[in-house]
Amino acid sequence: MLKSREGQAVSQVTFPIRVNDEWQKVDSDALFKGKTVVLFALPGA
């Protein structure tokens, strides 16, 4: 079982996203700053 990381900041990353058929880069601060984020993962096949 992994250790809880409650209260830690989300790592600074840049996500490529599609907006109106064009690629744009959005950083994690623009998406998550000042918000509560829940992150979970499932094992891959």
N, CA, C and O atoms as CSV, one atom per row, in Angstrom:
chain,resi,resn,atom,element,x,y,z
A,1,MET,N,N,0.842,-1.187,0.000
A,1,MET,CA,C,0.000,0.000,0.000
A,1,MET,C,C,0.885,1.248,0.000
A,1,MET,O,O,1.859,1.323,0.749
A,2,LEU,N,N,0.548,2.207,-0.827
A,2,LEU,CA,C,1.323,3.438,-0.897
A,2,LEU,C,C,0.967,4.379,0.239
A,2,LEU,O,O,-0.145,4.349,0.768
A,3,LYS,N,N,1.915,5.200,0.600
A,3,LYS,CA,C,1.742,6.190,1.651
A,3,LYS,C,C,0.871,7.353,1.144
A,3,LYS,O,O,1.015,7.791,0.002
A,4,SER,N,N,-0.026,7.843,1.996
A,4,SER,CA,C,-0.862,8.987,1.641
A,4,SER,C,C,-0.001,10.235,1.490
A,4,SER,O,O,0.903,10.475,2.289
A,5,ARG,N,N,-0.283,11.011,0.480
A,5,ARG,CA,C,0.451,12.263,0.252
A,5,ARG,C,C,-0.502,13.452,0.363
A,5,ARG,O,O,-0.356,14.456,-0.335
A,6,GLU,N,N,-1.456,13.315,1.236
A,6,GLU,CA,C,-2.463,14.354,1.438
A,6,GLU,C,C,-1.804,15.676,1.793
A,6,GLU,O,O,-0.885,15.725,2.611
A,7,GLY,N,N,-2.281,16.750,1.169
A,7,GLY,CA,C,-1.792,18.090,1.455
A,7,GLY,C,C,-0.592,18.521,0.627
A,7,GLY,O,O,-0.177,19.677,0.718
A,8,GLN,N,N,-0.017,17.624,-0.182
A,8,GLN,CA,C,1.126,17.995,-1.009
A,8,GLN,C,C,0.661,18.619,-2.320
A,8,GLN,O,O,-0.440,18.348,-2.800
A,9,ALA,N,N,1.513,19.449,-2.879
A,9,ALA,CA,C,1.194,20.120,-4.143
A,9,ALA,C,C,1.346,19.147,-5.318
A,9,ALA,O,O,2.125,18.195,-5.262
A,10,VAL,N,N,0.584,19.411,-6.372
A,10,VAL,CA,C,0.705,18.640,-7.615
A,10,VAL,C,C,1.991,19.080,-8.303
A,10,VAL,O,O,2.295,20.272,-8.338
A,11,SER,N,N,2.744,18.137,-8.847
A,11,SER,CA,C,3.999,18.450,-9.548
A,11,SER,C,C,3.742,19.392,-10.719
A,11,SER,O,O,2.679,19.361,-11.339
A,12,GLN,N,N,4.732,20.227,-11.009
A,12,GLN,CA,C,4.633,21.171,-12.127
A,12,GLN,C,C,4.911,20.442,-13.433
A,12,GLN,O,O,6.042,20.022,-13.681
A,13,VAL,N,N,3.890,20.289,-14.268
A,13,VAL,CA,C,4.018,19.636,-15.570
A,13,VAL,C,C,3.233,20.426,-16.612
A,13,VAL,O,O,2.402,21.266,-16.267
A,14,THR,N,N,3.498,20.153,-17.888
A,14,THR,CA,C,2.764,20.783,-18.983
A,14,THR,C,C,2.017,19.703,-19.749
A,14,THR,O,O,2.598,18.686,-20.128
A,15,PHE,N,N,0.719,19.927,-19.977
A,15,PHE,CA,C,-0.130,18.983,-20.692
A,15,PHE,C,C,-0.441,19.506,-22.087
A,15,PHE,O,O,-0.871,20.651,-22.225
A,16,PRO,N,N,-0.233,18.694,-23.131
A,16,PRO,CA,C,-0.694,19.095,-24.463
A,16,PRO,C,C,-2.186,18.760,-24.585
A,16,PRO,O,O,-2.585,17.621,-24.345
A,17,ILE,N,N,-2.999,19.734,-24.952
A,17,ILE,CA,C,-4.439,19.511,-25.096
A,17,ILE,C,C,-4.908,20.017,-26.459
A,17,ILE,O,O,-4.265,20.867,-27.076
A,18,ARG,N,N,-6.036,19.481,-26.915
A,18,ARG,CA,C,-6.634,19.907,-28.189
A,18,ARG,C,C,-7.748,20.905,-27.897
A,18,ARG,O,O,-8.650,20.621,-27.110
A,19,VAL,N,N,-7.684,22.081,-28.534
A,19,VAL,CA,C,-8.733,23.087,-28.425
A,19,VAL,C,C,-9.063,23.545,-29.836
A,19,VAL,O,O,-8.210,24.106,-30.523
A,20,ASN,N,N,-10.296,23.309,-30.273
A,20,ASN,CA,C,-10.726,23.712,-31.615
A,20,ASN,C,C,-9.752,23.264,-32.709
A,20,ASN,O,O,-9.335,24.065,-33.546
A,21,ASP,N,N,-9.400,21.990,-32.693
A,21,ASP,CA,C,-8.509,21.382,-33.692
A,21,ASP,C,C,-7.089,21.937,-33.687
A,21,ASP,O,O,-6.376,21.796,-34.680
A,22,GLU,N,N,-6.664,22.564,-32.592
A,22,GLU,CA,C,-5.295,23.054,-32.461
A,22,GLU,C,C,-4.710,22.551,-31.143
A,22,GLU,O,O,-5.415,22.452,-30.139
A,23,TRP,N,N,-3.406,22.231,-31.157
A,23,TRP,CA,C,-2.724,21.802,-29.947
A,23,TRP,C,C,-2.291,23.032,-29.155
A,23,TRP,O,O,-1.749,23.987,-29.712
A,24,GLN,N,N,-2.539,22.991,-27.845
A,24,GLN,CA,C,-2.103,24.043,-26.933
A,24,GLN,C,C,-1.448,23.388,-25.735
A,24,GLN,O,O,-1.757,22.245,-25.398
A,25,LYS,N,N,-0.540,24.114,-25.088
A,25,LYS,CA,C,0.112,23.616,-23.882
A,25,LYS,C,C,-0.484,24.328,-22.674
A,25,LYS,O,O,-0.570,25.555,-22.643
A,26,VAL,N,N,-0.895,23.541,-21.675
A,26,VAL,CA,C,-1.473,24.082,-20.443
A,26,VAL,C,C,-0.677,23.513,-19.277
A,26,VAL,O,O,-0.487,22.300,-19.193
A,27,ASP,N,N,-0.208,24.377,-18.374
A,27,ASP,CA,C,0.556,23.853,-17.238
A,27,ASP,C,C,-0.365,23.477,-16.078
A,27,ASP,O,O,-1.522,23.894,-16.017
A,28,SER,N,N,0.177,22.687,-15.173
A,28,SER,CA,C,-0.622,22.148,-14.078
A,28,SER,C,C,-1.165,23.244,-13.160
A,28,SER,O,O,-2.244,23.081,-12.591
A,29,ASP,N,N,-0.452,24.344,-13.006
A,29,ASP,CA,C,-0.967,25.446,-12.173
A,29,ASP,C,C,-2.274,26.003,-12.742
A,29,ASP,O,O,-3.193,26.324,-11.989
A,30,ALA,N,N,-2.355,26.116,-14.056
A,30,ALA,CA,C,-3.570,26.647,-14.686
A,30,ALA,C,C,-4.761,25.717,-14.431
A,30,ALA,O,O,-5.901,26.174,-14.344
A,31,LEU,N,N,-4.498,24.426,-14.314
A,31,LEU,CA,C,-5.582,23.465,-14.114
A,31,LEU,C,C,-5.927,23.234,-12.643
A,31,LEU,O,O,-7.101,23.096,-12.299
A,32,PHE,N,N,-4.914,23.192,-11.770
A,32,PHE,CA,C,-5.126,22.726,-10.406
A,32,PHE,C,C,-4.937,23.742,-9.299
A,32,PHE,O,O,-5.369,23.480,-8.176
A,33,LYS,N,N,-4.320,24.881,-9.544
A,33,LYS,CA,C,-3.997,25.828,-8.476
A,33,LYS,C,C,-5.266,26.312,-7.764
A,33,LYS,O,O,-6.223,26.757,-8.398
A,34,GLY,N,N,-5.246,26.212,-6.446
A,34,GLY,CA,C,-6.364,26.659,-5.625
A,34,GLY,C,C,-7.531,25.684,-5.590
A,34,GLY,O,O,-8.609,26.023,-5.102
A,35,LYS,N,N,-7.324,24.469,-6.106
A,35,LYS,CA,C,-8.390,23.471,-6.148
A,35,LYS,C,C,-7.976,22.224,-5.372
A,35,LYS,O,O,-6.788,21.983,-5.158
A,36,THR,N,N,-8.941,21.453,-4.962
A,36,THR,CA,C,-8.678,20.160,-4.356
A,36,THR,C,C,-8.624,19.124,-5.464
A,36,THR,O,O,-9.537,19.043,-6.286
A,37,VAL,N,N,-7.561,18.333,-5.493
A,37,VAL,CA,C,-7.350,17.345,-6.548
A,37,VAL,C,C,-7.244,15.963,-5.927
A,37,VAL,O,O,-6.533,15.769,-4.941
A,38,VAL,N,N,-7.949,15.006,-6.506
A,38,VAL,CA,C,-7.844,13.614,-6.081
A,38,VAL,C,C,-7.232,12.845,-7.244
A,38,VAL,O,O,-7.747,12.870,-8.361
A,39,LEU,N,N,-6.133,12.168,-6.968
A,39,LEU,CA,C,-5.426,11.420,-7.998
A,39,LEU,C,C,-5.431,9.947,-7.622
A,39,LEU,O,O,-5.070,9.586,-6.502
A,40,PHE,N,N,-5.837,9.103,-8.550
A,40,PHE,CA,C,-5.776,7.668,-8.305
A,40,PHE,C,C,-5.312,6.987,-9.578
A,40,PHE,O,O,-5.424,7.542,-10.672
A,41,ALA,N,N,-4.796,5.793,-9.427
A,41,ALA,CA,C,-4.299,5.044,-10.581
A,41,ALA,C,C,-4.689,3.582,-10.450
A,41,ALA,O,O,-4.862,3.056,-9.351
A,42,LEU,N,N,-4.823,2.941,-11.606
A,42,LEU,CA,C,-5.127,1.528,-11.655
A,42,LEU,C,C,-3.967,0.823,-12.344
A,42,LEU,O,O,-3.354,1.385,-13.251
A,43,PRO,N,N,-3.662,-0.389,-11.928
A,43,PRO,CA,C,-2.545,-1.091,-12.574
A,43,PRO,C,C,-2.873,-1.401,-14.033
A,43,PRO,O,O,-4.013,-1.724,-14.368
A,44,GLY,N,N,-1.874,-1.301,-14.885
A,44,GLY,CA,C,-2.049,-1.600,-16.295
A,44,GLY,C,C,-1.940,-3.085,-16.566
A,44,GLY,O,O,-1.482,-3.850,-15.717
A,45,ALA,N,N,-2.353,-3.481,-17.732
A,45,ALA,CA,C,-2.299,-4.889,-18.094
A,45,ALA,C,C,-0.897,-5.293,-18.483
A,45,ALA,O,O,-0.660,-6.453,-18.821
